[in-house]
Amino acid sequence: MGKYQQEWKQLMQSNPEFNDWKIRASGGDLLIRVPEDTDMDLLKMQFSDLISAVAPLVKSPPSTLKFYVGNSDQADFIFTLN
Protein backbone atom coordinates (compact mmCIF):
# COMPACT_ATOMS: atom_id res chain seq x y z
CA MET A 1 0.00 0.00 0.00
CA GLY A 2 1.38 3.38 -1.02
CA LYS A 3 1.74 6.20 1.47
CA TYR A 4 -0.89 8.34 -0.32
CA GLN A 5 -3.40 5.49 -0.28
CA GLN A 6 -2.58 4.67 3.35
CA GLU A 7 -3.10 8.27 4.41
CA TRP A 8 -6.49 8.44 2.70
CA LYS A 9 -7.55 5.18 4.33
CA GLN A 10 -6.48 6.28 7.82
CA LEU A 11 -8.06 9.73 7.52
CA MET A 12 -11.34 8.34 6.26
CA GLN A 13 -11.46 5.68 8.96
CA SER A 14 -10.90 8.29 11.67
CA ASN A 15 -13.59 10.63 10.27
CA PRO A 16 -16.98 10.21 12.01
CA GLU A 17 -18.71 10.89 8.68
CA PHE A 18 -17.52 7.49 7.46
CA ASN A 19 -17.99 5.45 10.68
CA ASP A 20 -20.36 2.95 9.11
CA TRP A 21 -18.18 2.45 6.01
CA LYS A 22 -15.75 -0.46 5.79
CA ILE A 23 -12.60 0.80 4.08
CA ARG A 24 -9.73 -1.43 3.00
CA ALA A 25 -6.83 -1.22 0.64
CA SER A 26 -6.36 -3.45 -2.38
CA GLY A 27 -3.36 -2.95 -4.61
CA GLY A 28 -3.23 0.81 -5.19
CA ASP A 29 -6.96 1.31 -4.67
CA LEU A 30 -9.44 1.71 -1.82
CA LEU A 31 -12.42 -0.62 -1.54
CA ILE A 32 -15.33 0.89 0.34
CA ARG A 33 -18.36 -1.03 1.53
CA VAL A 34 -21.26 1.16 2.58
CA PRO A 35 -24.40 0.01 4.44
CA GLU A 36 -26.95 -1.94 2.40
CA ASP A 37 -29.60 0.76 2.76
CA THR A 38 -27.39 3.44 1.14
CA ASP A 39 -28.89 5.20 -1.87
CA MET A 40 -26.04 4.49 -4.28
CA ASP A 41 -27.20 6.98 -6.93
CA LEU A 42 -27.23 9.78 -4.37
CA LEU A 43 -23.88 8.69 -2.93
CA LYS A 44 -22.33 8.65 -6.40
CA MET A 45 -23.47 12.23 -7.03
CA GLN A 46 -22.25 13.44 -3.61
CA PHE A 47 -19.08 11.36 -3.25
CA SER A 48 -16.60 14.06 -4.28
CA ASP A 49 -18.24 16.50 -1.84
CA LEU A 50 -18.10 13.93 0.97
CA ILE A 51 -14.41 13.19 0.58
CA SER A 52 -13.43 16.81 -0.08
CA ALA A 53 -13.12 17.43 3.68
CA VAL A 54 -10.38 14.77 3.86
CA ALA A 55 -8.34 15.96 0.85
CA PRO A 56 -6.63 18.96 2.53
CA LEU A 57 -5.47 16.70 5.39
CA VAL A 58 -3.50 14.37 3.09
CA LYS A 59 0.15 15.42 3.19
CA SER A 60 1.68 12.81 0.85
CA PRO A 61 2.37 13.74 -2.76
CA PRO A 62 -0.80 13.02 -4.76
CA SER A 63 -1.08 10.10 -7.11
CA THR A 64 -4.00 8.49 -8.89
CA LEU A 65 -6.29 6.71 -6.45
CA LYS A 66 -9.43 4.75 -7.29
CA PHE A 67 -12.27 4.35 -4.82
CA TYR A 68 -14.40 1.27 -5.51
CA VAL A 69 -17.65 1.95 -3.70
CA GLY A 70 -20.46 -0.52 -3.26
CA ASN A 71 -22.94 -2.06 -0.89
CA SER A 72 -22.78 -5.59 -2.25
CA ASP A 73 -20.09 -7.99 -3.46
CA GLN A 74 -19.64 -5.95 -6.61
CA ALA A 75 -18.63 -2.28 -6.85
CA ASP A 76 -21.54 -0.04 -7.73
CA PHE A 77 -19.33 2.82 -8.87
CA ILE A 78 -15.69 3.79 -9.21
CA PHE A 79 -14.45 7.26 -8.34
CA THR A 80 -10.96 8.17 -9.60
CA LEU A 81 -8.98 10.86 -7.86
CA ASN A 82 -6.18 12.24 -10.03
Backbone as JSON, one array per atom type, in Angstrom:
{
  "sequence": "MGKYQQEWKQLMQSNPEFNDWKIRASGGDLLIRVPEDTDMDLLKMQFSDLISAVAPLVKSPPSTLKFYVGNSDQADFIFTLN",
  "N": [[0.85, -1.17, 0.0], [0.61, 2.15, -0.93], [1.94, 5.25, 0.37], [0.28, 7.52, 0.01], [-2.24, 6.34, -0.5], [-2.52, 4.95, 1.92], [-2.65, 7.05, 3.75], [-5.06, 8.31, 2.98], [-6.84, 6.22, 3.58], [-6.51, 5.93, 6.4], [-7.27, 8.52, 7.29], [-9.92, 8.66, 6.42], [-11.04, 6.54, 7.87], [-10.84, 7.52, 10.43], [-12.57, 9.59, 10.45], [-15.66, 10.72, 11.59], [-17.81, 10.92, 9.84], [-17.65, 8.78, 8.13], [-18.03, 6.49, 9.65], [-19.68, 4.18, 9.49], [-18.79, 2.95, 7.24], [-16.91, 0.44, 5.64], [-13.59, 0.32, 5.05], [-10.96, -0.63, 3.02], [-7.71, -1.45, 1.78], [-6.59, -2.33, -1.48], [-4.29, -3.45, -3.6], [-3.38, -0.64, -5.35], [-5.61, 0.77, -4.72], [-8.69, 1.85, -3.06], [-11.13, 0.04, -1.39], [-14.45, 0.35, -0.69], [-17.05, -0.39, 1.4], [-20.33, 0.3, 1.85], [-23.24, 0.79, 3.98], [-26.03, -1.45, 3.43], [-28.48, -0.15, 3.01], [-27.9, 2.21, 1.75], [-28.42, 4.84, -0.53], [-27.3, 4.46, -3.54], [-27.15, 5.9, -5.93], [-27.48, 8.55, -5.11], [-25.27, 8.73, -3.39], [-23.19, 8.42, -5.23], [-23.43, 10.8, -6.69], [-22.79, 12.64, -4.71], [-20.32, 11.95, -3.75], [-17.72, 13.1, -4.27], [-18.0, 15.54, -2.93], [-18.32, 14.61, -0.31], [-15.84, 13.41, 0.3], [-14.18, 15.55, 0.06], [-13.59, 16.99, 2.35], [-11.58, 15.55, 3.52], [-9.42, 15.63, 1.8], [-7.66, 18.03, 2.06], [-6.22, 17.31, 4.29], [-4.47, 15.32, 3.65], [-1.13, 14.71, 3.36], [0.83, 13.52, 1.82], [2.52, 13.29, -1.37], [0.35, 13.68, -4.14], [-1.18, 11.04, -5.99], [-2.68, 8.96, -8.53], [-5.71, 7.62, -7.42], [-8.07, 5.14, -6.93], [-11.39, 4.75, -5.9], [-13.37, 2.19, -5.06], [-16.63, 1.77, -4.72], [-19.3, 0.32, -3.04], [-22.28, -1.54, -2.07], [-22.61, -4.18, -1.98], [-21.36, -7.37, -3.1], [-20.17, -6.58, -5.41], [-18.67, -3.74, -6.95], [-20.45, -0.71, -7.04], [-19.94, 1.78, -8.06], [-17.12, 3.55, -9.41], [-14.79, 5.85, -8.33], [-12.41, 8.04, -9.42], [-9.56, 9.6, -8.32], [-7.45, 12.03, -9.34]],
  "CA": [[0.0, 0.0, 0.0], [1.38, 3.38, -1.02], [1.74, 6.2, 1.47], [-0.89, 8.34, -0.32], [-3.4, 5.49, -0.28], [-2.58, 4.67, 3.35], [-3.1, 8.27, 4.41], [-6.49, 8.44, 2.7], [-7.55, 5.18, 4.33], [-6.48, 6.28, 7.82], [-8.06, 9.73, 7.52], [-11.34, 8.34, 6.26], [-11.46, 5.68, 8.96], [-10.9, 8.29, 11.67], [-13.59, 10.63, 10.27], [-16.98, 10.21, 12.01], [-18.71, 10.89, 8.68], [-17.52, 7.49, 7.46], [-17.99, 5.45, 10.68], [-20.36, 2.95, 9.11], [-18.18, 2.45, 6.01], [-15.75, -0.46, 5.79], [-12.6, 0.8, 4.08], [-9.73, -1.43, 3.0], [-6.83, -1.22, 0.64], [-6.36, -3.45, -2.38], [-3.36, -2.95, -4.61], [-3.23, 0.81, -5.19], [-6.96, 1.31, -4.67], [-9.44, 1.71, -1.82], [-12.42, -0.62, -1.54], [-15.33, 0.89, 0.34], [-18.36, -1.03, 1.53], [-21.26, 1.16, 2.58], [-24.4, 0.01, 4.44], [-26.95, -1.94, 2.4], [-29.6, 0.76, 2.76], [-27.39, 3.44, 1.14], [-28.89, 5.2, -1.87], [-26.04, 4.49, -4.28], [-27.2, 6.98, -6.93], [-27.23, 9.78, -4.37], [-23.88, 8.69, -2.93], [-22.33, 8.65, -6.4], [-23.47, 12.23, -7.03], [-22.25, 13.44, -3.61], [-19.08, 11.36, -3.25], [-16.6, 14.06, -4.28], [-18.24, 16.5, -1.84], [-18.1, 13.93, 0.97], [-14.41, 13.19, 0.58], [-13.43, 16.81, -0.08], [-13.12, 17.43, 3.68], [-10.38, 14.77, 3.86], [-8.34, 15.96, 0.85], [-6.63, 18.96, 2.53], [-5.47, 16.7, 5.39], [-3.5, 14.37, 3.09], [0.15, 15.42, 3.19], [1.68, 12.81, 0.85], [2.37, 13.74, -2.76], [-0.8, 13.02, -4.76], [-1.08, 10.1, -7.11], [-4.0, 8.49, -8.89], [-6.29, 6.71, -6.45], [-9.43, 4.75, -7.29], [-12.27, 4.35, -4.82], [-14.4, 1.27, -5.51], [-17.65, 1.95, -3.7], [-20.46, -0.52, -3.26], [-22.94, -2.06, -0.89], [-22.78, -5.59, -2.25], [-20.09, -7.99, -3.46], [-19.64, -5.95, -6.61], [-18.63, -2.28, -6.85], [-21.54, -0.04, -7.73], [-19.33, 2.82, -8.87], [-15.69, 3.79, -9.21], [-14.45, 7.26, -8.34], [-10.96, 8.17, -9.6], [-8.98, 10.86, -7.86], [-6.18, 12.24, -10.03]],
  "C": [[0.89, 1.23, 0.0], [1.03, 4.33, 0.11], [0.49, 7.07, 1.24], [-2.18, 7.57, -0.03], [-3.6, 5.22, 1.21], [-3.11, 5.87, 4.13], [-4.6, 8.49, 4.2], [-7.29, 7.46, 3.54], [-7.63, 5.55, 5.81], [-7.35, 7.5, 8.13], [-9.55, 9.46, 7.39], [-11.85, 7.49, 7.41], [-11.59, 6.45, 10.28], [-11.96, 9.4, 11.61], [-14.97, 10.07, 10.64], [-18.0, 10.12, 10.86], [-18.74, 9.51, 8.01], [-17.51, 6.31, 8.44], [-18.61, 4.13, 10.25], [-19.87, 2.39, 7.77], [-17.04, 1.52, 6.37], [-14.78, -0.11, 4.67], [-11.38, -0.09, 4.16], [-8.96, -1.14, 1.72], [-6.72, -2.5, -0.18], [-5.5, -2.94, -3.52], [-3.13, -1.47, -4.36], [-4.56, 1.52, -5.04], [-7.55, 1.18, -3.27], [-10.79, 1.07, -2.15], [-13.29, -0.18, -0.37], [-16.67, 0.18, 0.28], [-19.23, -0.14, 2.4], [-22.46, 0.31, 3.01], [-25.37, -0.33, 3.3], [-28.05, -0.95, 2.05], [-29.17, 2.1, 2.15], [-27.98, 3.64, -0.25], [-27.64, 5.43, -2.73], [-26.03, 5.59, -5.34], [-26.9, 8.32, -6.27], [-25.78, 9.85, -3.9], [-22.92, 8.98, -4.08], [-22.27, 10.13, -6.76], [-22.77, 13.08, -5.97], [-20.86, 12.99, -3.16], [-17.92, 12.36, -3.21], [-16.76, 15.11, -3.18], [-17.95, 15.88, -0.48], [-16.62, 13.78, 1.3], [-13.59, 14.46, 0.51], [-12.92, 17.33, 1.26], [-11.82, 16.72, 4.07], [-9.18, 15.24, 3.03], [-7.29, 16.93, 1.4], [-5.76, 18.39, 3.66], [-4.39, 15.74, 4.91], [-2.23, 15.13, 2.75], [1.07, 14.77, 2.16], [1.49, 13.38, -0.54], [1.23, 12.97, -3.44], [-0.4, 12.07, -5.88], [-2.5, 9.64, -7.42], [-4.48, 7.45, -7.87], [-7.73, 6.42, -6.88], [-10.16, 4.28, -6.04], [-13.34, 3.45, -5.45], [-15.46, 1.24, -4.42], [-18.86, 1.09, -4.03], [-21.12, -0.94, -1.96], [-23.33, -3.53, -1.1], [-21.41, -6.16, -2.61], [-19.42, -7.32, -4.64], [-19.69, -4.43, -6.47], [-19.78, -1.68, -7.64], [-21.05, 1.17, -8.5], [-17.87, 2.97, -8.49], [-15.47, 5.29, -9.32], [-12.93, 7.34, -8.42], [-10.53, 9.56, -9.21], [-7.62, 11.0, -8.52], [-5.35, 13.28, -9.34]]
}
